[in-house]
Amino acid sequence: MRVLLVQAFTALDMELVYPLGLAYLATGLRGHHVEIFDVNLHRKAPFDALEQKIKSMAPDVVGVSFRNMKVGMPHLHTDDIEPQRLALKSVRRAAPGIPIVGGGTAFSLYSEPLMERLPQLDFGLWGEGEDRFPMLLRYLEQPWKVPGVYYRKGGAVRFSGPPDRVDFTSLGPPRRDLLPLGPYAASSFVSVGVQAKRGCVLRCIHCSDTYLAGNTLRMRRPVDVVDEVEELVKEHGVRQMFFCDQMFNIPPAHAIEICQEMVRRRLDVKWSAWFNESRAALPHRLLTWLKRAGCGMLSFSPDHVDDRMLLRLRKNFRHEDLLYTWEIAKKYDMDVEYSFFLNAPGEDWRSLARLLVFLARARWHLGPRLRMFSLLLMQPIRIYPHTPIRELAIEAGLVDPDDDLVEGRYWNPGTMRHAVAGVQSAARLFYQARQTARKVRGSSFDSVLREE
């Protein structure tokens, strides 16, 4: 069959993101003719370009990956279901009779509401699809035979039942030959991703990763991971990349082995990853190998600094661990970024003050090594389906039990919301000034929607 895999909008105002999930999906489609189309590479007339692609390729099936269901920038916090709807309408106009299959992270979070709101979708694939998408192509007339598939029958949306987790360790490498890496490599170091493991052993109350990827770690062999990195460097000229694991340094031994193999091969590449803040997950031996392997920045998402708040968020570290992150950053001369929430459950003026004091002290200790951009994105916790904070929000009366949460709902109660508004306004003004100074190219998210 001729299969077109489409990456829908990941937000025009953000950096490009290489469609790694689709590249993995393509690996499993042996025996089929597969092409990948990223809407985000066509900023002036994305939907026209998509229709032209469909008409020229004439696919038998189109798979559309919904990676995001929000846009979060200092000057723009909105939902992006509308561009997904426009993309599907474009597919349907260009190819009225072919099956359209939805998938991706956002689809898995909002499967039933998206099937209801997007009638152009014939099928939806929940979760990891590397093994089940080829099955679905064989059973398009009998989709109930494939686990984890949403389909339509008798005017109603049906679900075939939960699937097993993919054996990530046995998957072949992603198909990097189906899209040029140049635009992504030129965009940002976070745009080209490599995945060393799937799953997360942490249980943060706001995070949907355990629902999507499970609590069990499925780790690739370090040599296989570095084979992929070496291909990116030597065959595609990639010089900056991001390990897109939920937490790269859990467990530390696996991360150390990857770094050692990168050093052994003398790979010239700069990279970063998400790191857990626990002192136990950041031994000095790991930092030594991170530095030698080319890691240039430690990306942390502690979400708060106050021990009382960290306990409520079910974090596996405390304030003293965050102070330790300063020490290792200074000792190993590495950049650091932190991401925080505002007005999380239990927030008060005392905890907010501690957060602001931490930031001031971090700036004093780290100087320019503290990257500020992620701080501009500070906002209340978005309430996602299938998370503990959703249940808390229902108990607190912040959301209705029947709310599908496709439109953003945030944990932002009480008088603290006024402080949140003040911080966000300051971040927005700072960001807009920086955008003007740097003359950032490309259309805005809103302008593209108006053109369509």
C-alpha positions as CSV (number, residue, x, y, z in Angstrom):
1,M,0.0,0.0,0.0
2,R,1.0,3.6,-0.4
3,V,1.0,5.2,3.0
4,L,1.4,8.9,3.7
5,L,2.3,9.8,7.3
6,V,1.6,13.5,8.2
7,Q,2.9,15.4,11.2
8,A,0.2,18.0,12.0
9,F,1.0,21.3,13.6
10,T,3.4,21.4,16.5
11,A,2.9,25.2,16.8
12,L,4.3,27.6,14.3
13,D,5.8,30.0,16.9
14,M,8.0,27.2,18.4
15,E,11.0,25.4,17.0
16,L,10.6,22.7,14.4
17,V,10.4,19.2,15.8
18,Y,11.6,16.2,13.8
19,P,8.7,13.7,13.6
20,L,10.6,10.9,15.4
21,G,7.4,9.0,16.2
22,L,6.5,8.8,12.5
23,A,10.0,7.7,11.6
24,Y,9.6,4.8,14.0
25,L,6.2,4.1,12.6
26,A,7.7,3.9,9.1
27,T,10.2,1.4,10.3
28,G,7.4,-1.1,11.0
29,L,5.8,-0.6,7.6
30,R,8.1,-2.9,5.6
31,G,6.6,-3.9,2.3
32,H,4.7,-0.6,2.0
33,H,5.6,2.5,0.1
34,V,5.9,5.1,2.9
35,E,6.4,8.9,2.7
36,I,6.4,11.5,5.5
37,F,5.0,15.0,5.2
38,D,5.5,17.7,8.0
39,V,3.0,20.5,7.8
40,N,5.3,22.6,9.9
41,L,7.9,22.9,7.1
42,H,5.4,24.8,4.9
43,R,4.7,28.0,6.8
44,K,3.2,30.2,4.1
45,A,0.5,27.9,2.8
46,P,0.7,24.6,4.8
47,F,-2.7,23.2,3.9
48,D,-2.2,23.9,0.2
49,A,1.1,22.1,0.3
50,L,-0.5,19.2,2.1
51,E,-3.2,18.9,-0.6
52,Q,-0.7,19.0,-3.3
53,K,1.3,16.3,-1.7
54,I,-1.7,14.0,-1.4
55,K,-2.7,14.6,-5.0
56,S,0.8,13.9,-6.3
57,M,1.4,10.8,-4.2
58,A,-2.1,9.3,-4.4
59,P,-1.8,7.4,-1.1
60,D,-4.1,4.5,-0.1
61,V,-4.0,5.5,3.5
62,V,-3.1,8.7,5.4
63,G,-1.9,8.7,9.0
64,V,-2.0,12.0,10.8
65,S,0.0,12.4,14.0
66,F,-1.3,14.9,16.6
67,R,1.7,15.7,18.8
68,N,0.4,18.7,20.6
69,M,-3.0,20.0,21.7
70,K,-1.8,23.3,23.0
71,V,0.5,26.2,22.2
72,G,2.3,27.6,25.2
73,M,4.4,30.7,24.7
74,P,4.8,33.8,26.8
75,H,2.7,35.8,24.3
76,L,0.3,33.0,23.3
77,H,-1.5,30.3,25.4
78,T,-4.1,28.7,23.4
79,D,-5.3,25.3,22.0
80,D,-4.5,24.1,18.6
81,I,-7.3,21.7,17.7
82,E,-8.4,24.1,14.9
83,P,-5.3,23.6,12.8
84,Q,-5.7,19.9,13.3
85,R,-9.2,20.2,12.0
86,L,-8.1,22.2,9.0
87,A,-5.4,19.6,8.2
88,L,-7.9,16.8,8.2
89,K,-10.3,18.8,6.0
90,S,-7.4,19.3,3.5
91,V,-6.7,15.6,3.5
92,R,-10.4,14.8,2.9
93,R,-10.7,17.4,0.1
94,A,-7.6,16.1,-1.7
95,A,-8.6,12.4,-1.3
96,P,-12.3,12.0,-0.5
97,G,-12.5,8.3,-0.3
98,I,-9.3,7.1,1.5
99,P,-9.0,6.1,5.1
100,I,-7.6,8.6,7.6
101,V,-6.0,7.3,10.7
102,G,-5.3,9.6,13.7
103,G,-2.5,8.9,16.2
104,G,0.3,10.5,18.3
105,T,0.6,11.7,21.8
106,A,-2.3,14.2,21.8
107,F,-4.6,11.7,20.1
108,S,-3.8,9.1,22.8
109,L,-4.6,11.7,25.5
110,Y,-7.9,12.8,24.0
111,S,-8.9,9.8,21.9
112,E,-12.7,9.8,22.3
113,P,-13.3,13.5,22.2
114,L,-11.1,13.8,19.1
115,M,-13.0,11.0,17.4
116,E,-16.2,12.8,18.2
117,R,-15.0,16.3,17.2
118,L,-13.1,15.3,14.1
119,P,-15.5,13.3,11.9
120,Q,-12.9,13.1,9.1
121,L,-11.0,10.5,11.2
122,D,-12.0,7.0,10.2
123,F,-9.7,5.3,12.7
124,G,-7.6,6.3,15.7
125,L,-4.6,4.4,17.0
126,W,-4.1,4.7,20.8
127,G,-0.6,4.6,22.1
128,E,2.5,3.2,20.4
129,G,1.7,2.0,17.0
130,E,4.8,0.5,15.5
131,D,3.5,-3.0,15.7
132,R,-0.3,-2.3,15.3
133,F,-0.4,0.2,12.5
134,P,0.8,-2.5,10.0
135,M,-1.9,-4.8,11.5
136,L,-4.6,-2.1,10.9
137,L,-3.6,-1.8,7.3
138,R,-4.4,-5.5,6.9
139,Y,-7.7,-5.3,8.8
140,L,-9.2,-2.0,7.6
141,E,-12.5,-3.8,7.1
142,Q,-12.3,-5.4,10.5
143,P,-10.5,-2.9,12.8
144,W,-11.9,-4.5,15.9
145,K,-9.4,-7.3,15.4
146,V,-6.5,-4.9,16.1
147,P,-6.0,-3.9,19.8
148,G,-6.0,-0.2,20.7
149,V,-8.0,1.0,17.7
150,Y,-10.9,3.5,17.7
151,Y,-13.3,3.0,14.8
152,R,-16.8,3.9,13.7
153,K,-19.7,1.5,13.5
154,G,-23.4,2.2,13.3
155,G,-22.8,5.9,13.8
156,A,-20.9,5.3,17.1
157,V,-17.3,5.4,18.1
158,R,-16.0,2.0,19.3
159,F,-12.8,0.9,20.9
160,S,-11.2,-2.5,20.3
161,G,-9.6,-2.8,23.7
162,P,-6.3,-1.8,25.3
163,P,-3.0,-3.0,23.6
164,D,0.2,-4.4,25.1
165,R,3.2,-2.1,25.3
166,V,5.6,-2.2,22.4
167,D,8.9,-4.1,22.9
168,F,10.9,-0.9,22.4
169,T,14.2,-2.7,22.7
170,S,13.6,-4.8,19.6
171,L,12.4,-2.0,17.3
172,G,14.7,-1.2,14.4
173,P,16.1,2.3,14.1
174,P,13.8,5.1,12.9
175,R,13.6,5.8,9.2
176,R,15.6,9.0,9.0
177,D,15.8,8.8,5.1
178,L,12.2,10.0,4.6
179,L,12.7,13.6,5.5
180,P,15.7,15.9,5.2
181,L,17.1,16.7,8.6
182,G,18.6,20.0,7.5
183,P,15.7,22.3,8.5
184,Y,15.4,20.6,11.9
185,A,19.1,20.7,12.6
186,A,19.2,24.4,11.8
187,S,16.2,25.2,14.0
188,S,17.3,24.3,17.5
189,F,19.3,21.7,19.5
190,V,15.9,20.3,20.7
191,S,14.6,19.7,17.2
192,V,16.4,16.5,16.4
193,G,15.6,13.8,19.0
194,V,17.0,10.4,19.9
195,Q,15.1,8.1,22.2
196,A,17.1,5.8,24.5
197,K,14.2,4.5,26.6
198,R,10.5,4.7,27.0
199,G,8.5,4.8,30.2
200,C,8.9,6.7,33.5
201,V,9.2,5.4,37.1
202,L,8.1,8.8,38.6
203,R,4.6,9.6,39.6
204,C,4.2,13.4,39.4
205,I,0.5,14.3,39.8
206,H,0.2,16.5,36.7
207,C,2.1,14.3,34.2
208,S,0.5,12.1,31.6
209,D,3.7,10.3,30.6
210,T,3.0,7.2,32.7
211,Y,-0.5,6.9,31.1
212,L,1.1,7.1,27.7
213,A,4.3,5.2,28.1
214,G,3.9,3.2,31.3
215,N,5.8,3.0,34.6
216,T,8.2,0.4,33.4
217,L,11.4,1.4,31.7
218,R,12.1,-0.2,28.3
219,M,15.7,0.7,27.6
220,R,17.6,0.2,24.3
221,R,21.1,-1.1,24.3
222,P,23.6,1.8,24.6
223,V,25.5,0.6,21.6
224,D,22.2,0.8,19.5
225,V,21.5,4.3,20.8
226,V,24.9,5.5,19.9
227,D,24.7,3.8,16.5
228,E,21.8,6.1,15.8
229,V,23.6,9.2,17.1
230,E,26.6,8.3,14.9
231,E,24.4,8.1,11.8
232,L,23.0,11.5,12.6
233,V,26.4,13.0,13.0
234,K,28.3,11.3,10.2
235,E,25.6,10.8,7.5
236,H,23.3,13.7,8.1
237,G,25.7,16.3,9.5
238,V,23.8,16.9,12.7
239,R,25.8,18.8,15.3
240,Q,23.2,19.4,18.0
241,M,20.5,17.1,19.3
242,F,18.3,16.2,22.3
243,F,17.7,12.9,24.1
244,C,13.9,12.9,24.3
245,D,13.6,10.3,27.1
246,Q,11.2,11.1,29.9
247,M,14.3,11.3,32.2
248,F,17.7,10.6,30.6
249,N,19.5,10.0,34.0
250,I,17.1,7.3,35.3
251,P,18.9,5.0,35.8
252,P,22.3,6.7,35.9
253,A,24.1,3.6,34.8
254,H,22.3,3.5,31.5
255,A,23.1,7.1,30.8
256,I,26.8,6.6,31.7
257,E,27.1,3.7,29.3
258,I,25.6,5.8,26.5
259,C,28.1,8.7,27.2
260,Q,31.0,6.3,27.4
261,E,30.2,4.8,24.0
262,M,29.8,8.3,22.5
263,V,33.2,9.2,23.9
264,R,34.8,6.0,22.6
265,R,33.6,6.8,19.1
266,R,34.7,10.5,19.4
267,L,31.4,11.9,18.1
268,D,31.4,15.6,17.6
269,V,27.9,16.6,18.7
270,K,26.4,18.9,21.3
271,W,23.3,17.7,23.1
272,S,21.0,18.0,26.1
273,A,18.2,16.0,27.7
274,W,15.7,16.1,30.6
275,F,17.4,15.3,33.9
276,N,15.9,14.3,37.2
277,E,17.0,16.6,40.0
278,S,17.5,13.9,42.7
279,R,21.1,13.9,44.0
280,A,21.1,10.0,43.7
281,A,20.3,10.4,39.9
282,L,23.2,12.9,39.4
283,P,26.4,11.2,40.7
284,H,29.6,13.0,39.9
285,R,30.6,10.0,37.7
286,L,27.6,10.7,35.5
287,L,28.5,14.4,35.3
288,T,32.0,13.6,34.3
289,W,30.9,11.5,31.4
290,L,28.1,13.9,30.4
291,K,30.7,16.6,30.0
292,R,33.1,14.4,28.0
293,A,30.3,13.2,25.7
294,G,29.2,16.7,24.7
295,C,26.2,17.4,26.9
296,G,26.1,21.2,27.1
297,M,23.0,21.9,29.2
298,L,21.2,20.2,32.1
299,S,17.4,20.7,31.5
300,F,15.4,20.3,34.7
301,S,11.7,20.5,35.3
302,P,11.4,20.6,39.1
303,D,8.1,22.5,38.9
304,H,8.7,24.1,42.3
305,V,11.4,24.6,45.0
306,D,9.4,24.5,48.3
307,D,9.5,21.1,50.0
308,R,5.9,21.3,50.9
309,M,4.9,21.9,47.3
310,L,7.3,19.2,46.0
311,L,5.6,16.8,48.3
312,R,2.2,17.7,47.0
313,L,3.5,17.3,43.5
314,R,4.8,13.8,44.4
315,K,8.4,14.7,43.4
316,N,11.2,12.3,44.3
317,F,13.6,15.2,45.4
318,R,13.6,18.1,47.7
319,H,15.0,21.7,47.9
320,E,18.5,20.5,48.9
321,D,18.7,18.5,45.7
322,L,17.9,21.6,43.7
323,L,20.8,23.5,45.4
324,Y,23.0,20.6,44.5
325,T,22.1,21.2,40.8
326,W,23.8,24.6,41.1
327,E,26.9,23.0,42.5
328,I,27.4,20.4,39.7
329,A,26.5,23.0,37.0
330,K,29.3,25.3,38.3
331,K,31.8,22.4,38.9
332,Y,31.4,21.0,35.4
333,D,30.8,24.3,33.7
334,M,27.5,23.5,32.2
335,D,24.4,25.5,31.3
336,V,21.2,24.9,33.3
337,E,17.5,25.6,32.6
338,Y,14.6,25.1,35.0
339,S,10.9,24.9,34.4
340,F,8.4,25.8,37.1
341,F,4.7,26.0,37.6
342,L,2.8,28.8,39.2
343,N,0.0,28.4,41.8
344,A,0.3,24.6,42.0
345,P,-1.8,22.8,44.6
346,G,-1.1,24.4,48.0
347,E,0.6,27.5,46.7
348,D,0.6,30.5,48.9
349,W,2.6,33.8,49.1
350,R,5.3,32.1,51.2
351,S,6.0,29.3,48.7
352,L,5.8,31.7,45.8
353,A,8.4,33.9,47.6
354,R,10.7,30.9,48.0
355,L,10.4,30.2,44.3
356,L,11.4,33.8,43.4
357,V,14.2,33.8,45.9
358,F,15.5,30.5,44.4
359,L,15.5,32.1,40.9
360,A,17.4,35.1,42.2
361,R,20.0,33.0,43.9
362,A,20.3,30.7,40.9
363,R,21.0,33.7,38.7
364,W,23.6,35.0,41.3
365,H,25.4,31.6,41.4
366,L,25.2,30.6,37.8
367,G,25.2,34.0,36.0
368,P,24.8,33.5,32.2
369,R,24.9,29.7,32.7
370,L,21.3,30.0,33.8
371,R,19.2,29.9,30.6
372,M,16.2,32.1,31.1
373,F,13.8,31.2,28.2
374,S,12.1,28.3,30.0
375,L,11.3,30.6,32.9
376,L,9.3,32.8,30.5
377,L,6.9,29.9,30.1
378,M,5.9,29.7,33.8
379,Q,2.2,29.2,34.1
380,P,-0.3,27.2,36.1
381,I,-0.5,23.5,35.6
382,R,-2.6,22.5,32.7
383,I,-5.0,19.7,33.8
384,Y,-4.7,16.7,31.5
385,P,-6.9,13.7,31.3
386,H,-5.7,10.5,33.0
387,T,-3.7,12.3,35.7
388,P,-4.1,12.6,39.5
389,I,-4.5,16.3,39.3
390,R,-7.6,15.9,37.2
391,E,-9.3,14.1,40.1
392,L,-8.1,16.8,42.5
393,A,-9.5,19.4,40.2
394,I,-12.9,17.7,40.1
395,E,-12.9,17.5,43.9
396,A,-12.0,21.2,44.1
397,G,-14.7,22.2,41.7
398,L,-12.2,23.5,39.1
399,V,-13.4,21.3,36.3
400,D,-16.6,19.4,35.6
401,P,-16.4,15.6,35.6
402,D,-17.7,15.6,32.0
403,D,-15.1,18.2,30.7
404,D,-13.0,16.4,28.1
405,L,-10.2,19.0,28.7
406,V,-9.4,19.5,25.0
407,E,-9.7,23.2,25.7
408,G,-7.1,24.1,28.3
409,R,-8.2,24.0,31.9
410,Y,-5.6,25.1,34.5
411,W,-5.1,24.7,38.2
412,N,-5.2,28.4,39.2
413,P,-7.6,28.9,42.1
414,G,-7.8,31.6,44.8
415,T,-6.1,35.0,45.2
416,M,-2.8,33.6,43.9
417,R,-4.1,33.8,40.4
418,H,-3.5,37.6,40.5
419,A,0.2,37.0,41.1
420,V,0.2,34.5,38.3
421,A,-1.3,37.1,35.9
422,G,1.4,39.6,37.0
423,V,4.3,37.2,36.4
424,Q,2.9,36.1,33.0
425,S,2.4,39.7,31.9
426,A,6.0,40.5,32.7
427,A,7.2,37.4,30.9
428,R,5.1,38.3,27.9
429,L,6.6,41.8,27.6
430,F,10.1,40.5,28.0
431,Y,9.5,37.9,25.3
432,Q,8.0,40.3,22.8
433,A,10.9,42.7,23.3
434,R,13.3,39.8,22.6
435,Q,11.4,38.7,19.6
436,T,11.6,42.3,18.2
437,A,15.3,42.5,18.9
438,R,16.1,39.3,17.2
439,K,13.7,39.7,14.3
440,V,12.4,36.2,14.6
441,R,11.4,34.9,11.1
442,G,8.2,33.0,10.2
443,S,4.5,33.6,10.4
444,S,2.6,33.7,13.7
445,F,0.2,30.9,14.6
446,D,-2.7,33.3,14.5
447,S,-1.9,34.7,11.0
448,V,-1.8,31.3,9.4
449,L,-5.2,30.4,10.8
450,R,-6.6,33.7,9.5
451,E,-5.1,33.0,6.0
452,E,-6.9,29.6,6.0
